[in-house]
Amino acid sequence: MPRWAIYTIFAAIILIFLICIICICAKCCCKSKKKKKKKSDDQINLQGVNGSTTTALVQPGSRDGDYGSAKNRGRLLYSLEYKAPELTVGIKQAAALTAMDLGGTSDPYVKVYLTPNKSKTFETQVYRKTLNPIFNEQFKFEIEKADLSESTIVMKVFDFNRFSKHDVIGELRLQLDSIDWNHVIEEWKDLSEPSKFEDEILGEICLSLRYVPTSSKLTVVILEAKNLKSMDPGGSSDPYAKLQLVLDRKKWKRKKTSVKKCTLNPYFNESFTFDVSFDQIQRVQLVISVWDHDKLTRNDAIGKIFLGCDATGNQLRHWADMLSNPRRPVAQWHHLLSSEQVDSTLQLKHTVRIPIINKNF
């Protein structure tokens, strides 16, 4: 080996050794700074604070009764005015927001949108290094008066980060059916914890259910889907549906439809039959998920629903209609939910039993 190569390797080893020493020293310095900060925090002077709890320290106007409540995320001053068919949402200012950055501050902005029809999303300007930003911005939504009763306005406060995911500080969700529109609404409200499952339009799926107790046959027909979420760069998807039976919390049987190319409104009309005994029909859950097919990468989940005795709302009603009408196909549309939401619900232990009238089948 040439002498210059030996010198190069030796120099690289020394350089790596020096970098390791510098990293260890930097880590030790950070730890010592954190310890000093904790000690200084412990020496806070509580003189002049009203109330018997330390909540009054960060919320001077709060009472002792606030102790034990949810984490304080700050407050938001907003306004609402409706003049058909226009809803005006005003984001006035925020106060006492949670500090999300290391310097004890945040870079807040507010995102405003309506659900379930999330067709428009507005954002305020970002205000740097403040926990009490003044926005004074207004946003207008076109919405018919008849649709107000089924809509919710969401005002979500974020902390801006240039090189990483923006952090959610808190949010307000106001159901518009409970608001008196005879005058302009302007009020302060405390921010709440962000919703675990975001209201997102994933699409709808139509399916038919039919159960014949005498032959123990459950027939599921995937009819069609509409307004599916676009998963491909071209604004389309290649959707297909998966069907899975879950018995006693364990995956049991599965089937899937064919793939429909380049469409957000696929028509399937594909039938699947499962052998399910009369005893099992009370314990089984039917999970239907819609996926976007990709040839070169992993398939993406668009949305999911499940039907059975553990379900709720329209899904439970559809299952109950099937059980109370043996031999007869029952079709219904369902809004797709996020996979996380459905998977979380399926882990619940409580089971709702649907009484079945023993008819002459």
MARZADREN-908857 format. One record per atom (N, C-alpha, C): z, x, y. Coordinates in steps of 0.02 Angstrom, whole numbers, padded with zeros to 5 digits, always signed. Example, Ala and Ser with C-alpha at 12.3 -4.5 7.8 and 13.67 -1.06 7.14 Angstrom:
2
+00390+00660-00284;+00390+00615-00225;+00390+00660-00165;+00354+00642-00112;+00357+00684-00053;+00394+00645+00002;
end
This chain:
361
+00000+00043-00060;+00000+00000+00000;+00000+00044+00062;-00042+00031+00112;-00044+00072+00173;+00023+00071+00210;+00033+00126+00246;+00097+00132+00281;+00104+00078+00336;+00048+00060+00369;+00053+00009+00422;+00074-00059+00394;+00053-00074+00332;+00072-00138+00301;+00147-00139+00287;+00173-00082+00265;+00246-00079+00251;+00284-00089+00316;+00262-00058+00371;+00296-00067+00435;+00293-00140+00459;+00236-00172+00448;+00229-00242+00469;+00277-00288+00432;+00281-00278+00366;+00327-00319+00325;+00399-00307+00347;+00416-00244+00359;+00484-00228+00380;+00501-00261+00447;+00453-00258+00494;+00464-00290+00560;+00472-00365+00554;+00433-00397+00510;+00438-00470+00501;+00506-00490+00473;+00532-00450+00426;+00599-00464+00397;+00652-00460+00451;+00648-00408+00493;+00697-00401+00547;+00693-00459+00596;+00632-00481+00612;+00622-00537+00658;+00652-00601+00631;+00640-00615+00566;+00669-00676+00535;+00745-00672+00535;+00773-00613+00522;+00846-00604+00522;+00875-00619+00591;+00841-00594+00644;+00865-00606+00712;+00862-00680+00731;+00808-00714+00710;+00802-00786+00725;+00858-00826+00692;+00875-00807+00630;+00930-00842+00594;+00996-00832+00631;+01009-00771+00656;+01071-00758+00692;+01074-00799+00756;+01017-00803+00792;+01015-00842+00854;+01028-00916+00841;+00999-00943+00787;+01009-01014+00770;+01082-01028+00753;+01114-00983+00716;+01185-00993+00697;+01228-00991+00760;+01214-00946+00805;+01254-00942+00867;+01245-01005+00910;+01183-01029+00914;+01171-01090+00953;+01207-01150+00924;+01208-01155+00858;+01243-01211+00825;+01318-01208+00838;+01346-01148+00836;+01418-01141+00848;+01435-01160+00920;+01392-01141+00968;+01403-01158+01038;+01403-01234+01049;+01355-01268+01015;+01351-01342+01021;+01414-01375+00995;+01440-01350+00939;+01501-01379+00910;+01560-01371+00957;+01566-01311+00987;+01622-01298+01033;+01618-01343+01094;+01555-01355+01119;+01547-01400+01176;+01568-01471+01161;+01550-01494+01099;+01569-01562+01079;+01644-01569+01074;+01677-01518+01048;+01750-01520+01042;+01783-01524+01110;+01757-01484+01159;+01785-01485+01227;+01776-01553+01259;+01717-01584+01245;+01703-01650+01274;+01750-01703+01247;+01764-01699+01181;+01810-01747+01150;+01879-01741+01180;+01902-01678+01192;+01968-01667+01220;+01973-01696+01290;+01921-01686+01330;+01921-01712+01398;+01921-01788+01398;+01885-01819+01349;+01883-01892+01344;+01952-01919+01326;+01989-01881+01287;+02056-01904+01267;+02105-01905+01326;+02089-01869+01381;+02134-01864+01437;+02115-01910+01494;+02082-01967+01477;+02062-02015+01529;+02124-02047+01559;+02125-02052+01624;+02181-02083+01659;+02172-02158+01659;+02219-02194+01629;+02215-02267+01624;+02253-02302+01679;+02278-02265+01729;+02315-02297+01782;+02269-02341+01824;+02294-02398+01842;+02255-02444+01884;+02210-02490+01845;+02210-02484+01778;+02168-02528+01736;+02207-02591+01720;+02177-02648+01735;+02209-02712+01720;+02199-02731+01648;+02250-02763+01620;+02245-02785+01550;+02276-02735+01503;+02290-02758+01443;+02325-02716+01394;+02277-02681+01347;+02212-02692+01354;+02163-02660+01310;+02119-02614+01350;+02089-02564+01315;+02046-02516+01349;+01978-02545+01365;+01964-02606+01345;+01901-02638+01363;+01894-02643+01438;+01951-02652+01472;+01950-02657+01545;+01927-02593+01579;+01930-02538+01543;+01908-02474+01573;+01833-02473+01584;+01795-02498+01535;+01722-02498+01541;+01695-02563+01570;+01735-02616+01567;+01718-02680+01596;+01775-02703+01640;+01777-02681+01703;+01834-02697+01747;+01849-02770+01753;+01799-02813+01748;+01810-02884+01756;+01827-02920+01692;+01835-02884+01637;+01845-02917+01573;+01919-02933+01562;+01931-02978+01516;+01999-02999+01499;+02018-02971+01432;+02083-02977+01417;+02107-02954+01352;+02075-02991+01295;+02053-03053+01308;+02023-03093+01255;+01956-03067+01232;+01926-03019+01270;+01863-02991+01250;+01871-02939+01195;+01933-02919+01181;+01945-02868+01131;+01923-02892+01062;+01889-02849+01026;+01866-02868+00960;+01797-02900+00960;+01767-02909+01019;+01700-02939+01022;+01647-02887+01005;+01584-02907+01004;+01530-02862+00985;+01523-02806+01036;+01489-02753+01017;+01479-02695+01060;+01447-02716+01126;+01475-02689+01182;+01448-02704+01247;+01382-02667+01258;+01328-02703+01269;+01262-02673+01279;+01238-02679+01351;+01276-02714+01392;+01256-02724+01461;+01238-02796+01475;+01216-02809+01537;+01198-02876+01558;+01129-02876+01591;+01098-02935+01591;+01031-02942+01620;+01030-03004+01665;+01003-02995+01725;+00993-03051+01771;+00919-03071+01767;+00907-03134+01749;+00839-03158+01740;+00831-03226+01774;+00769-03248+01781;+00755-03314+01808;+00700-03347+01768;+00701-03414+01765;+00650-03453+01729;+00629-03512+01773;+00564-03523+01777;+00537-03580+01813;+00475-03605+01777;+00471-03670+01767;+00413-03699+01733;+00379-03751+01776;+00314-03738+01790;+00270-03787+01822;+00208-03791+01779;+00203-03846+01743;+00151-03853+01692;+00082-03832+01718;+00046-03792+01679;+00065-03766+01613;+00088-03692+01617;+00124-03673+01669;+00141-03603+01680;+00216-03592+01680;+00237-03545+01639;+00307-03524+01636;+00314-03456+01670;+00357-03453+01722;+00368-03391+01758;+00435-03362+01739;+00434-03301+01714;+00495-03266+01693;+00507-03209+01741;+00565-03209+01773;+00583-03156+01819;+00635-03109+01789;+00621-03044+01790;+00670-02994+01769;+00697-02962+01832;+00758-02981+01851;+00786-02960+01915;+00818-02891+01912;+00870-02885+01872;+00905-02821+01867;+00949-02821+01805;+00974-02762+01788;+01020-02754+01732;+01080-02715+01757;+01136-02721+01720;+01197-02687+01741;+01236-02664+01680;+01270-02608+01687;+01315-02581+01636;+01280-02573+01568;+01218-02549+01569;+01182-02539+01507;+01213-02483+01466;+01203-02485+01401;+01227-02433+01357;+01189-02368+01369;+01225-02313+01374;+01193-02247+01382;+01164-02225+01315;+01099-02212+01314;+01065-02194+01252;+01047-02119+01250;+01049-02086+01308;+01031-02015+01311;+01092-01971+01313;+01083-01907+01297;+01138-01859+01293;+01173-01850+01360;+01137-01858+01415;+01168-01849+01481;+01210-01907+01503;+01222-01957+01460;+01263-02015+01478;+01225-02067+01519;+01159-02068+01512;+01119-02116+01549;+01063-02142+01505;+01016-02180+01534;+00959-02208+01498;+00899-02212+01544;+00841-02223+01515;+00779-02235+01553;+00754-02305+01535;+00785-02358+01562;+00772-02426+01538;+00708-02458+01564;+00682-02502+01522;+00629-02548+01542;+00636-02610+01499;+00605-02665+01518;+00612-02729+01483;+00545-02753+01457;+00544-02775+01395;+00484-02804+01365;+00496-02880+01359;+00447-02920+01380;+00454-02993+01382;+00397-03025+01343;+00415-03071+01298;+00364-03107+01261;+00392-03173+01234;+00345-03217+01213;+00363-03282+01184;+00353-03279+01109;+00395-03314+01072;+00385-03323+01001;+00386-03399+00987;+00354-03422+00933;+00320-03383+00881;+00250-03361+00900;+00222-03389+00954;+00153-03371+00974;+00156-03310+01020;+00159-03251+00989;+00167-03189+01027;+00099-03163+01048;+00065-03202+01090;-00003-03184+01111;-00003-03136+01169;+00049-03138+01211;+00054-03094+01269;+00121-03059+01269;+00120-02995+01285;+00182-02956+01292;+00179-02918+01358;+00231-02927+01400;+00234-02892+01465;+00290-02840+01463;+00282-02790+01505;+00333-02738+01511;+00345-02723+01585;+00409-02710+01602;+00425-02690+01670;+00413-02616+01678;+00421-02593+01738;+00417-02521+01752;+00478-02486+01722;+00470-02423+01703;+00525-02383+01677;+00564-02353+01735;+00631-02359+01733;+00674-02330+01785;+00714-02272+01755;+00707-02214+01785;+00735-02153+01757;+00809-02145+01771;+00845-02124+01720;+00914-02102+01725;+00958-02150+01764;+00962-02211+01740;+01005-02261+01771;+01029-02312+01719;+01089-02337+01729;+01116-02390+01686;+01119-02456+01724;+01095-02456+01787;+01096-02516+01829;+01029-02524+01865;+00975-02532+01828;+00909-02535+01860;+00897-02602+01896;+00859-02599+01950;+00838-02659+01986;+00762-02665+01977;+00740-02717+01940;+00670-02724+01923;+00632-02768+01974;+00656-02830+01983;+00622-02878+02028;+00548-02886+02011;+00535-02902+01948;+00466-02913+01925;+00461-02982+01894;+00401-03012+01899;+00388-03079+01872;+00328-03077+01825;+00333-03119+01773;+00279-03124+01724;+00265-03198+01710;+00200-03214+01701;+00180-03283+01692;+00148-03294+01623;+00169-03348+01590;+00143-03367+01525;+00112-03436+01530;+00054-03444+01499;+00021-03509+01495;+00047-03545+01432;+00083-03600+01442;+00111-03637+01385;+00117-03711+01402;+00094-03753+01357;+00098-03826+01368;+00170-03850+01360;+00186-03904+01395;+00254-03929+01394;+00275-03949+01324;+00228-03975+01284;+00244-03996+01216;+00264-03937+01172;+00241-03877+01190;+00255-03818+01149;+00321-03784+01169;+00351-03805+01224;+00414-03774+01246;+00469-03784+01195;+00470-03842+01163;+00525-03858+01116;+00525-03814+01055;+00468-03782+01040;+00464-03740+00980;+00460-03666+00997;+00471-03649+01062;+00462-03580+01083;+00528-03548+01104;+00529-03482+01099;+00587-03442+01119;+00562-03385+01163;+00596-03374+01220;+00580-03318+01263;+00624-03259+01243;+00594-03201+01234;+00631-03141+01214;+00625-03090+01270;+00683-03065+01293;+00686-03012+01343;+00723-02954+01311;+00686-02902+01294;+00715-02846+01255;+00716-02784+01299;+00775-02753+01305;+00785-02694+01346;+00780-02631+01303;+00736-02585+01323;+00725-02523+01287;+00746-02462+01329;+00760-02408+01294;+00768-02343+01325;+00705-02302+01311;+00671-02281+01363;+00607-02245+01356;+00619-02174+01332;+00580-02153+01282;+00579-02084+01257;+00507-02061+01253;+00492-02006+01285;+00423-01984+01289;+00395-01960+01221;+00437-01926+01183;+00411-01894+01122;+00440-01924+01057;+00475-01979+01062;+00502-02011+01002;+00502-02087+01011;+00523-02122+00959;+00524-02195+00961;+00573-02220+01014;+00553-02270+01052;+00596-02298+01103;+00655-02335+01071;+00715-02325+01098;+00775-02356+01070;+00787-02424+01102;+00807-02472+01062;+00824-02539+01087;+00896-02539+01110;+00907-02557+01174;+00975-02562+01200;+01005-02629+01183;+00968-02683+01193;+00992-02750+01178;+00938-02801+01196;+00952-02864+01184;+00902-02915+01198;+00934-02982+01214;+00894-03025+01245;+00912-03096+01256;+00859-03138+01222;+00880-03190+01185;+00835-03238+01155;+00857-03308+01178;+00812-03340+01214;+00828-03407+01241;+00781-03458+01213;+00808-03509+01180;+00767-03564+01154;+00751-03610+01212;+00687-03622+01223;+00665-03658+01283;+00677-03733+01279;+00691-03759+01219;+00703-03831+01213;+00771-03851+01241;+00816-03803+01253;+00883-03818+01278;+00890-03807+01353;+00835-03796+01388;+00838-03780+01460;+00817-03840+01502;+00854-03852+01555;+00837-03905+01603;+00786-03877+01653;+00725-03903+01652;+00671-03876+01693;+00666-03910+01761;+00715-03951+01779;+00713-03985+01843;+00727-03938+01901;+00753-03879+01887;+00766-03830+01940;+00757-03760+01912;+00754-03711+01957;+00745-03641+01937;+00809-03614+01907;+00803-03581+01851;+00861-03551+01817;+00866-03478+01840;+00925-03457+01862;+00938-03387+01877;+01010-03372+01860;+01020-03328+01811;+01088-03314+01789;+01093-03246+01753;+01155-03221+01751;+01171-03160+01714;+01189-03180+01642;+01168-03139+01594;+01188-03149+01525;+01199-03081+01492;+01247-03079+01446;+01261-03018+01408;+01206-03006+01357;+01185-02944+01351;+01136-02926+01300;+01169-02928+01231;+01131-02950+01183;+01156-02954+01114;+01122-02902+01071;+01146-02895+01010;+01117-02848+00963;+01046-02869+00947;+00999-02823+00943;+00929-02841+00928;+00923-02877+00862;+00877-02924+00858;+00865-02960+00797;+00844-02912+00742;+00873-02921+00683;+00857-02875+00627;+00785-02881+00606;+00759-02942+00608;+00690-02953+00588;+00652-02982+00647;+00606-02942+00672;+00568-02963+00730;+00522-03021+00714;+00519-03068+00763;+00473-03125+00757;+00402-03100+00769;+00364-03091+00717;+00297-03064+00722;+00249-03111+00686;+00191-03121+00715;+00141-03164+00683;+00107-03125+00628;+00123-03142+00566;+00094-03108+00509;+00040-03150+00476;+00038-03214+00492;-00012-03259+00463;+00020-03314+00423;-00023-03356+00394;+00000-03412+00353;-00038-03413+00287;-00006-03442+00236;-00038-03447+00171;-00028-03518+00144;-00080-03545+00113;-00078-03612+00084;-00081-03605+00008;-00034-03638-00026;-00032-03634-00099;-00011-03701-00128;-00030-03711-00189;-00013-03772-00226;+00031-03755-00285;+00082-03797-00297;+00128-03789-00353;+00125-03850-00399;+00127-03836-00464;+00128-03891-00513;+00168-03868-00574;+00216-03911-00593;+00257-03894-00651;+00256-03952-00701;+00242-03934-00765;+00241-03983-00819;+00298-03965-00868;+00354-04002-00866;+00411-03985-00909;+00397-03988-00983;+00355-04035-01006;+00343-04042-01078;+00308-03981-01107;+00264-03949-01069;+00229-03890-01093;+00258-03825-01064;+00308-03832-01019;+00340-03774-00987;+00288-03731-00950;+00244-03763-00914;+00191-03728-00878;+00201-03736-00802;+00204-03678-00769;+00206-03677-00696;+00138-03651-00672;+00103-03693-00634;+00036-03674-00609;+00039-03664-00534;+00018-03605-00512;+00016-03588-00441;-00057-03576-00422;-00080-03611-00371;-00148-03602-00346;-00143-03573-00276;-00169-03512-00268;-00173-03482-00201;-00238-03506-00170;-00232-03551-00122;-00290-03584-00093;-00324-03541-00039;-00287-03527+00014;-00316-03487+00069;-00261-03460+00114;-00280-03417+00159;-00235-03391+00210;-00272-03391+00277;-00234-03388+00331;-00265-03388+00397;-00223-03348+00447;-00257-03323+00498;-00226-03286+00553;-00183-03227+00528;-00208-03193+00476;-00171-03136+00449;-00169-03079+00500;-00118-03039+00496;-00111-02981+00540;-00166-02930+00523;-00197-02904+00574;-00248-02853+00564;-00215-02787+00545;-00239-02756+00491;-00210-02694+00467;-00258-02635+00471;-00323-02649+00480;-00373-02596+00482;-00393-02581+00554;-00417-02521+00568;-00436-02502+00637;-00489-02548+00667;-00532-02577+00627;-00585-02620+00654;-00562-02690+00673;-00496-02703+00669;-00469-02769+00687;-00474-02820+00631;-00481-02797+00569;-00487-02841+00512;-00440-02817+00456;-00446-02848+00397;-00408-02829+00338;-00449-02845+00276;-00428-02817+00220;-00456-02833+00155;-00401-02864+00112;-00384-02927+00124;-00323-02956+00094;-00331-02978+00022;-00275-02975-00012;-00267-03005-00078;-00194-03025-00085;-00179-03068-00134;-00111-03094-00143;-00083-03073-00210;-00018-03056-00210;+00018-03041-00271;+00067-03097-00285;+00073-03117-00348;+00121-03167-00369;+00170-03134-00418;+00233-03145-00407;+00283-03116-00451;+00339-03166-00463;+00359-03173-00526;+00416-03214-00544;+00477-03169-00551;+00532-03189-00520;+00595-03153-00524;+00645-03199-00559;+00671-03176-00615;+00719-03216-00655;+00786-03180-00657;+00838-03214-00632;+00905-03185-00631;+00906-03117-00596;+00872-03113-00539;+00869-03053-00497;+00829-02996-00528;+00792-03009-00580;+00752-02957-00613;+00678-02977-00611;+00635-02927-00597;+00563-02940-00597;+00541-02959-00667;+00500-03012-00671;+00485-03040-00736;+00409-03038-00750;+00371-03080-00716;+00299-03084-00728;+00261-03076-00663;+00201-03048-00667;+00162-03038-00605;+00087-03047-00617;+00054-03069-00564;-00019-03077-00564;-00044-03066-00493;-00110-03060-00484;-00137-03051-00417;-00207-03080-00412;-00227-03095-00351;-00292-03124-00337;-00344-03068-00329;-00405-03088-00318;-00457-03040-00302;-00451-03019-00229;-00484-02965-00210;-00484-02940-00141;-00541-02972-00102;-00525-02997-00042;-00575-03025+00003;-00588-02976+00059;-00650-02955+00067;-00668-02901+00113;-00674-02924+00185;-00648-02884+00230;-00658-02890+00303;-00647-02961+00329;-00588-02987+00320;-00574-03054+00345;-00499-03062+00357;-00482-03102+00407;-00413-03120+00420;-00399-03192+00400;-00451-03226+00374;-00445-03296+00352;-00477-03303+00282;-00447-03271+00232;-00478-03272+00166;-00471-03339+00130;-00521-03356+00091;-00520-03415+00048;-00519-03391-00024;-00464-03406-00060;-00456-03382-00129;-00473-03436-00180;-00433-03491-00179;-00439-03545-00228;-00436-03518-00299;-00384-03479-00313;-00374-03449-00379;-00310-03475-00410;-00314-03494-00474;-00259-03526-00509;-00227-03478-00558;-00160-03483-00563;-00121-03441-00609;-00069-03484-00644;-00062-03474-00708;-00015-03514-00748;+00036-03469-00781;+00100-03489-00776;+00155-03451-00806;+00192-03497-00855;+00217-03468-00908;+00261-03504-00955;+00333-03499-00930;+00360-03554-00908;+00429-03556-00882;+00464-03617-00911;+00517-03606-00948;+00552-03661-00980;+00589-03704-00928;+00610-03762-00949;+00646-03808-00904;+00711-03777-00881;+00743-03737-00923;+00805-03704-00904;+00791-03648-00853;+00737-03612-00863;+00721-03555-00819;+00697-03576-00751;+00668-03636-00745;+00639-03658-00681;+00692-03664-00627;+00755-03674-00647;+00810-03679-00599;+00834-03609-00577;+00816-03558-00614;+00841-03490-00599;+00786-03443-00576;+00725-03464-00580;+00669-03419-00563;+00651-03425-00489;+00628-03369-00461;+00603-03368-00392;+00530-03346-00395;+00487-03380-00357;+00417-03362-00353;+00406-03323-00288;+00388-03260-00294;+00377-03217-00235;+00302-03207-00226;+00277-03224-00168;+00206-03217-00152;+00200-03170-00092;+00163-03116-00101;+00153-03068-00048;+00078-03059-00036;+00060-03047+00027;-00009-03035+00046;-00016-02963+00067;-00067-02929+00040;-00077-02858+00051;-00146-02843+00079;-00152-02787+00113;-00216-02761+00135;-00237-02705+00088;-00294-02713+00057;-00319-02664+00008;-00352-02605+00043;-00333-02545+00023;-00363-02483+00050;-00386-02440-00009;-00447-02416-00006;-00474-02376-00061;-00444-02306-00064;-00435-02275-00006;-00415-02205-00005;-00340-02195+00007;-00307-02244+00035;-00235-02238+00050;-00197-02294+00016;-00132-02292+00025;-00088-02342-00006;-00099-02411+00026;-00098-02463-00016;-00107-02531+00010;-00049-02550+00056;-00064-02587+00110;-00014-02606+00159;+00008-02679+00149;+00073-02691+00153;+00099-02759+00148;+00090-02795+00214;+00061-02855+00213;+00052-02895+00274;+00112-02941+00283;+00130-02978+00232;+00187-03024+00236;+00205-03051+00168;+00260-03089+00167;+00286-03111+00102;+00326-03175+00111;+00328-03217+00060;+00373-03275+00057;+00400-03280-00014;+00453-03320-00022;+00474-03335-00090;+00497-03408-00093;+00484-03438-00151;+00502-03508-00163;+00547-03511-00224;+00593-03557-00223;+00640-03566-00278;+00703-03598-00254;+00753-03601-00297;+00816-03634-00279;+00858-03592-00232;+00842-03528-00223;+00877-03486-00175;+00843-03486-00107;+00785-03518-00101;+00748-03518-00038;+00780-03566+00012;+00753-03567+00072;+00776-03612+00125;+00716-03642+00160;+00728-03692+00202;+00676-03721+00244;+00617-03749+00206;+00557-03735+00230;+00496-03762+00200;+00485-03738+00129;+00506-03676+00115;+00497-03649+00047;+00540-03687-00004;+00602-03702+00015;+00646-03740-00030;+00620-03811-00037;+00596-03840+00018;+00570-03909+00016;+00508-03914-00029;+00465-03864-00025;+00405-03864-00067;+00424-03860-00141;+00472-03817-00157;+00494-03809-00226;+00527-03873-00252;+00567-03905-00209;+00600-03968-00228;+00550-04023-00239;+00498-04026-00196;+00445-04077-00205;+00409-04067-00271;+00398-04004-00290;+00365-03991-00354;+00408-04015-00412;+00473-04002-00409;+00517-04022-00464;+00525-04097-00469;+00524-04131-00412;+00534-04204-00412;+00469-04242-00425;+00413-04205-00429;+00348-04237-00443;+00313-04198-00499;+00340-04203-00560;+00310-04165-00616;+00238-04187-00629;+00198-04136-00650;+00127-04145-00667;+00082-04150-00605;+00111-04162-00546;+00070-04174-00487;+00067-04111-00443;+00008-04086-00426;+00004-04028-00382;+00029-04045-00311;+00069-04000-00283;+00095-04009-00215;+00074-03948-00174;+00034-03959-00123;+00008-03905-00081;+00043-03904-00014;+00051-03843+00013;+00085-03837+00078;+00069-03769+00109;+00068-03768+00176;+00060-03706+00213;+00128-03674+00226;+00130-03607+00226;+00192-03570+00239;+00177-03512+00286;+00223-03500+00333;+00219-03441+00376;+00243-03380+00338;+00205-03326+00341;+00225-03264+00308;+00283-03231+00347;+00328-03202+00309;+00385-03166+00338;+00377-03092+00322;+00419-03050+00353;+00416-02979+00338;+00444-02966+00269;+00420-02914+00237;+00444-02896+00170;+00518-02881+00170;+00543-02848+00224;+00614-02832+00228;+00657-02895+00230;+00634-02945+00266;+00673-03007+00271;+00677-03042+00205;+00622-03047+00169;+00621-03082+00104;+00662-03043+00053;+00654-02977+00051;+00691-02936+00003;+00766-02941+00015;+00785-02943+00079;+00856-02950+00095;+00884-03016+00072;+00846-03070+00082;+00869-03136+00061;+00874-03142-00014;+00829-03112-00050;+00830-03116-00123;+00891-03082-00154;+00925-03040-00116;+00984-03006-00141;+01047-03049-00136;+01043-03106-00101;+01101-03150-00095;+01121-03178-00162;+01186-03185-00172;+01212-03209-00236;+01215-03285-00241;+01222-03317-00182;+01230-03390-00183;+01165-03424-00204;+01170-03472-00247;+01111-03509-00271;+01120-03583-00258;+01071-03614-00229;+01071-03686-00217;+01040-03721-00276;+01077-03765-00307;+01051-03802-00364;+01020-03867-00342;+00960-03880-00364;+00925-03942-00347;+00931-03990-00405;+00963-04047-00395;+00969-04094-00451;+00900-04122-00470;+00887-04124-00535;+00822-04150-00560;+00836-04214-00599;+00800-04265-00579;+00805-04328-00616;+00765-04323-00679;+00799-04332-00735;+00765-04326-00800;+00721-04387-00812;+00657-04379-00793;+00610-04435-00803;+00578-04431-00871;+00543-04482-00888;+00505-04481-00951;+00440-04441-00940;+00442-04377-00957;+00385-04333-00942;+00329-04346-00991;
end
